[in-house]
Amino acid sequence: MNQDMSAGFLRGSGIDPNVLKVVLLTVSTGAILVVFGWVMVQIIAEFSEERLTSAQALWSGVKATVVVCFLLAFLFQF
């Protein structure tokens, strides 16, 4: 977004585009981390009920972490 587009957006909406970007990134990151936390709690619950072995629980946690890292990397590249 160039300077003219940014100024036009600010005049039209009354919101600075950079502030809007920070707010959207913060909300998106929070949502991703909440879902990640829920997934990890589910993995731990399944492990404690002996539905998962320790290797399966570890592998599931690693996969969830990798997915979160990719999502956050994709989100913050913009």
C-alpha positions, 0 to 999 in steps of 0.5 A: 500500500503506497502513501496515497492509498494509506491516506485515502483509507485513513480519510475514508474510514478514519482508521490508520491502516497500520493500526488495523493491521496490528489489530487483525494480526493480534486477533488472528494470533490469539485465535490460532493460539487458543485453538492450539491450546485446545488441541494440546489439552485434547492430546494430553487428555487422550494420553491420560486416559491411555487412548494414546501412547507416549510416542503418539502423544509426542508426535501429535504435539510436534505436528500441532506445533509445526502447523501453528508455526507455519500458520504464524509464519504465513500470517506475519509475512504480510 
